[in-house]
Structure formats: C-alpha cells, structure tokens
C-alpha cells in the first residue's frame, strides 16, 4: 500500500518539501513558525517502528528543519515533539517559540484559534522554506 498522509495533517498543513525520508509540512497557523515532518513510511506510528537507518535520517531531518527555523526566525526556544495522541501517523512537530508568543510558556496545542496566513505571505514563506531546506532553486549547499 502506498504512503498516504493522514487526513488531519492534510487539512491543517501546507506542503513545503520532500526530504530523503520525510514530507515537510507547514502548519496553517501564522502565530507559530511550525513545521511538521512526516516519515513517508506506511503504517508507522512510533519512531521505534522505523528501521535504524530511517531513525538516523529522521534525526538529521529534524536537525535540518530546526536549523532552518532558527536561521529564519531566531526563536527563544525550539519545541520538538512526536505526540500522536490525536493523529496516530508518525509525525514530528518542530516549532519555533518565543517568550512573546500567545501560548508561552505552555504548549502550542489547544492555545486559542489558529490564525491563517494571507495567501501572499504563505506563498513567500513556503518558497523561502524550500530554499532554506535545500529544495528550491538557488538553495544553499548542504
């Protein structure tokens, strides 16, 4: 069976890029710079279900996403987590956090209503993320 993105992730995110293992998604909430990495492996719920090689790739891709968010947004803290309580498909959240954000110091989940991006802002951010992740034209060397 081919890989299929969970419907909740499909609904709540915008596609950004495909890395060696993960599909990179941007959460549709402009209050938080928030990427979600989804390993493109069918029926995987937990990190321990990945092969050792895939686990290594996952941590490198989390680091890559973290470096991009740090470079673009200079956050006070990065939150990285794989919860899966509501969406069982394995996915890892990488969220740039600020002491001034509306959820600080608590978690971003359940913290008010998501604020959608304006289309132009969204398009520009996705293009920037693609380049910074090394996917788009003119991307910096890895």
N, C-alpha and C positions, 0 to 999 in steps of 0.2 A: 504494500500500500504506500503511495507517495506521501511525502510530508504535507500536512495541511495546518495552517495557522488556526489556533483556537478562535472561535467567533468573537469572544470578548476582546481579545488582542486586536483582531481585525477592526472592530468597531471603535476602539479607544485610541488607536495609534495611526501614525502615518509612516509608510515605508521610507527608509533612508538609504540602506545599503545592504549588500550581502557580503559577508566576510567568508573566510575559509569554512567556518563551522556555523556561524550564527547569522540570522537575519537581524538587522539592526532597525529598530522602530523608534519613533519619537512620540511620546505621549502627547495627546491633544489637550495640553493644559499649560498655557503660557506663564503661569505663576512659578513653575519649576522647570529648569532645564533638565529633562528626564528622558533618558534612553532606556530601551528595553532590548536585551539580547536574547534571542530565541534560537537555541541549537536546532538545526534542521535535521532532526532525528525523530522518526515516527514513534509514538507511544512511549516517550521518555518523560518521567515525572520528577525524577530526582537526579542530582549530579552524580551520585554513586552508580547510576544505571548507564552512564556514558563509559566508553572504553577509556583506558588510561591515556591514550593519545588524544582523544577528544577532550578529556578533562584538562590536559595540559593546554590544548588550543583554547578552550573556554577561558582559562585564567588569563592567557595572553590577550584575548579579545576584550575581556573585562578591563584589563590594564590599558589597552589602547583606547577604549571608549572613555575611561576615566581621565586619561591624559588629554584627550580632545576637549572634554567638558572643562577641565582645569584651565587649559590654554585659552579657550573662548570666553569663559565666564568668571574666572578667578574666584571660585566659591570659598566660603569659610570652612566647608566640610563636604566630603563626598559620602553619600549613603549608597551602599551596595548590598543587595539582598535578593535571595531567591525564596519567596514565601510559598506561593502556590496554594494558599488556602481556598481561594475562590476560583482560580484558573489553574487546573491541575497540570497543564502542559508546562514543562520546564521552561522557565524564563527568568532572566536576571535583571533586576532594576539597577540602574546607575543614575543617581540623582544628585545634581549639584545643589547644595544647600547654603543658605545664607542666614545669619543671625537676624536679618530683617525680613525673612520670608514669612508668610502668614501662618505657617504650621510650626515654626521654630519654637521650642526645641523638639517638639513631638514629631511623629512620623507624618509623611505626606498623605498617607491613605486616610480617607474619610475626613479630610480637613477642608470643609467648605466645598462649594461647587467649582468644577473645573472652568477655567476661563479659556475660551477658544482663541486660537491665533487668527489674526486677519490674514487673508489669503496671501497677500504680498509678503508679509512678514514670515509666514510659514514657508513659502517657496524659497525665500532667501536663506532662511535657516537650514532647510534641507540641503540646498546646494552647498552651503558652507560646510555642513557636517560631512557631506560626501567627499569634498576636497580634503578636509582635515583627517578623515578616516583613511585617506589614500585611495579613494574610489574614483573621484571625478577627474576631469581633465585638469592638468596643471597641479595635480596633487604633489605635496612634498614627498621626497623619497622616504621609504620606510627605514 
